[in-house]
Amino acid sequence: MALNKILFLVLLSMGSFSTLASSPSFDCNKASGAVERLICQDDELASLDRTMATVYQQALKNIPVEEQPKAMQRGWIKGRNDCWKAQSVRECAMQNYQSRIIELKIQGGLLEVPASTLFDCEDFPAITAVFYTQLDPVTAVFSFDEQQLLATNVPSGSGARYQGANFEFWEHHGEASVRYFDQDSICKLR
């Protein structure tokens, strides 16, 4: 009888740990909307949520109080929750988490900053590129004309191609084709 009680308690505690391991950083009893309910039911999304919450807290420690991205984080949560409108809600939420984790790691100084590369452009100001090869996917920060744009490496037939919001950078043998909104330019490695 005592052995059955012990076995029952062990099994009960194992169940509790697996439930804890697959829960997101927020209380699923208070989940509102389709996206938050999906996160509570999907182990991979719940894991990404916990990772993002941890990275967010780590990043805040390195960012001056006046520059902390608290309003941006609330805006990001709203944007993530708008994934209910996407064709694939899960894929949208996953991409939102992956992008935000990368942004926070870079902004919060949680990664070693690689050396920058400078490109002179025909129709743009010079572009400074910093390639974070330690990230998956490889991500770059492109700076020009007081803009800082984040773009991730995407498959290409040749060269290195990076895409971000309204921005594309495709480099091959020291020459880059750049598109920002509807403006195109050719840039050469300095």
C-alpha positions as CSV (number, residue, x, y, z in Angstrom):
1,M,0.0,0.0,0.0
2,A,2.8,2.5,1.0
3,L,4.6,1.6,-2.2
4,N,1.5,2.4,-4.3
5,K,1.2,5.8,-2.6
6,I,4.9,6.6,-3.3
7,L,4.5,5.5,-6.9
8,F,1.4,7.6,-7.3
9,L,3.2,10.7,-5.8
10,V,6.2,10.2,-8.1
11,L,3.9,9.9,-11.1
12,L,1.9,13.0,-10.0
13,S,5.1,15.1,-9.5
14,M,6.4,14.0,-12.9
15,G,3.1,15.2,-14.5
16,S,3.4,18.5,-12.6
17,F,7.0,19.0,-13.9
18,S,6.0,18.3,-17.5
19,T,3.1,20.7,-17.2
20,L,5.4,23.3,-15.8
21,A,8.0,22.7,-18.5
22,S,5.5,23.3,-21.3
23,S,3.8,26.4,-19.9
24,P,4.6,29.9,-21.2
25,S,5.7,32.8,-19.1
26,F,2.2,34.1,-18.6
27,D,-0.8,32.6,-16.8
28,C,-2.8,30.4,-19.2
29,N,-5.9,30.8,-17.0
30,K,-5.8,34.4,-18.0
31,A,-5.0,33.8,-21.7
32,S,-7.1,36.0,-24.0
33,G,-7.5,35.6,-27.7
34,A,-6.7,32.8,-30.1
35,V,-2.9,33.4,-30.1
36,E,-2.4,33.2,-26.4
37,R,-4.6,30.1,-26.2
38,L,-2.5,28.6,-29.0
39,I,0.8,29.4,-27.1
40,C,-0.7,27.6,-24.0
41,Q,-1.4,24.5,-26.1
42,D,1.8,24.4,-28.1
43,D,5.0,23.3,-26.3
44,E,7.4,24.9,-28.9
45,L,5.6,28.3,-28.7
46,A,5.4,28.1,-24.9
47,S,9.2,27.4,-24.9
48,L,9.8,30.4,-27.2
49,D,7.6,32.6,-24.9
50,R,9.7,31.6,-21.8
51,T,12.9,32.2,-23.7
52,M,11.7,35.6,-24.9
53,A,10.7,36.5,-21.3
54,T,14.1,35.5,-20.0
55,V,16.0,37.4,-22.7
56,Y,13.8,40.4,-22.1
57,Q,14.7,40.5,-18.4
58,Q,18.4,40.0,-19.2
59,A,18.4,42.8,-21.8
60,L,16.7,45.2,-19.4
61,K,19.7,44.9,-17.1
62,N,22.0,46.3,-19.8
63,I,19.8,49.0,-21.2
64,P,19.6,52.5,-19.5
65,V,16.3,53.1,-17.8
66,E,15.4,55.9,-20.2
67,E,16.0,53.7,-23.2
68,Q,14.3,50.5,-22.0
69,P,11.9,49.0,-24.5
70,K,8.9,48.5,-22.2
71,A,6.5,50.3,-24.6
72,M,8.0,48.4,-27.5
73,Q,7.5,45.1,-25.6
74,R,3.8,45.9,-25.1
75,G,3.5,46.8,-28.8
76,W,5.3,43.6,-29.7
77,I,2.8,41.6,-27.6
78,K,-0.1,43.3,-29.4
79,G,1.5,42.5,-32.8
80,R,2.1,38.9,-31.8
81,N,-1.6,38.7,-30.7
82,D,-2.6,40.1,-34.1
83,C,-1.2,36.9,-35.7
84,W,-4.8,35.5,-35.4
85,K,-5.3,37.3,-38.7
86,A,-2.4,35.5,-40.5
87,Q,-2.9,32.5,-42.8
88,S,-0.8,30.4,-40.5
89,V,-1.3,31.7,-36.9
90,R,1.4,29.4,-35.5
91,E,4.0,30.3,-38.1
92,C,3.3,34.0,-37.6
93,A,3.6,33.7,-33.8
94,M,6.8,31.7,-34.2
95,Q,8.4,34.3,-36.5
96,N,7.4,37.1,-34.1
97,Y,9.1,35.3,-31.2
98,Q,12.3,34.5,-33.1
99,S,12.6,38.1,-34.4
100,R,11.9,39.6,-31.0
101,I,14.4,37.4,-29.2
102,I,17.1,38.4,-31.7
103,E,16.2,42.1,-31.4
104,L,16.4,41.9,-27.6
105,K,19.8,40.0,-27.7
106,I,21.3,42.7,-29.9
107,Q,19.7,45.7,-28.2
108,G,20.5,44.4,-24.8
109,G,24.1,43.7,-25.5
110,L,23.7,40.0,-24.9
111,L,25.9,39.1,-27.9
112,E,29.5,40.0,-28.7
113,V,29.3,42.6,-31.4
114,P,31.3,41.6,-34.5
115,A,33.4,44.0,-36.6
116,S,31.4,46.2,-38.9
117,T,31.7,46.3,-42.7
118,L,31.2,49.4,-44.7
119,F,29.6,49.6,-48.2
120,D,29.7,52.7,-50.4
121,C,26.5,53.0,-52.4
122,E,25.5,54.8,-55.6
123,D,22.1,56.1,-54.6
124,F,22.2,55.7,-50.8
125,P,24.4,57.0,-48.1
126,A,27.1,54.5,-47.1
127,I,25.8,51.4,-45.3
128,T,27.4,50.0,-42.2
129,A,26.7,46.3,-41.8
130,V,27.2,44.2,-38.6
131,F,26.7,40.4,-39.2
132,Y,25.8,38.4,-36.2
133,T,26.9,34.9,-37.4
134,Q,26.4,33.4,-33.9
135,L,22.6,33.7,-34.4
136,D,20.3,31.3,-36.1
137,P,19.3,32.5,-38.6
138,V,22.3,34.7,-39.2
139,T,21.1,38.3,-38.7
140,A,22.6,41.6,-39.6
141,V,22.0,45.2,-38.5
142,F,22.3,47.7,-41.4
143,S,22.8,51.4,-40.5
144,F,22.5,54.3,-42.9
145,D,21.0,57.8,-42.9
146,E,20.1,57.5,-39.1
147,Q,18.2,54.2,-39.9
148,Q,19.0,50.9,-38.2
149,L,17.4,48.0,-39.9
150,L,17.4,44.3,-38.8
151,A,17.5,41.7,-41.5
152,T,17.9,37.9,-41.4
153,N,19.7,35.7,-43.8
154,V,17.5,33.9,-46.3
155,P,18.4,31.3,-48.9
156,S,19.8,32.5,-52.2
157,G,21.2,30.9,-55.3
158,S,24.6,32.7,-54.7
159,G,26.0,35.2,-52.3
160,A,24.4,36.3,-49.0
161,R,20.9,37.6,-49.0
162,Y,19.3,39.4,-46.0
163,Q,15.7,40.5,-45.7
164,G,14.0,42.8,-43.2
165,A,11.0,45.1,-43.1
166,N,11.0,47.0,-46.4
167,F,14.7,46.2,-46.9
168,E,16.7,43.7,-48.8
169,F,20.5,43.4,-49.0
170,W,22.0,40.9,-51.4
171,E,25.8,40.7,-51.5
172,H,28.0,38.7,-53.8
173,H,31.8,39.1,-54.1
174,G,32.0,42.5,-52.5
175,E,29.1,44.0,-54.4
176,A,25.6,44.4,-52.9
177,S,22.2,45.0,-54.4
178,V,20.1,47.0,-51.9
179,R,16.4,47.8,-51.9
180,Y,14.9,50.0,-49.3
181,F,11.1,50.5,-49.9
182,D,11.0,51.2,-53.6
183,Q,14.5,52.6,-54.0
184,D,17.3,50.4,-55.4
185,S,21.1,50.9,-55.3
186,I,24.3,49.1,-55.9
187,C,26.9,49.2,-53.1
188,K,30.5,48.1,-53.1
189,L,32.6,46.9,-50.2
190,R,34.9,49.7,-49.0
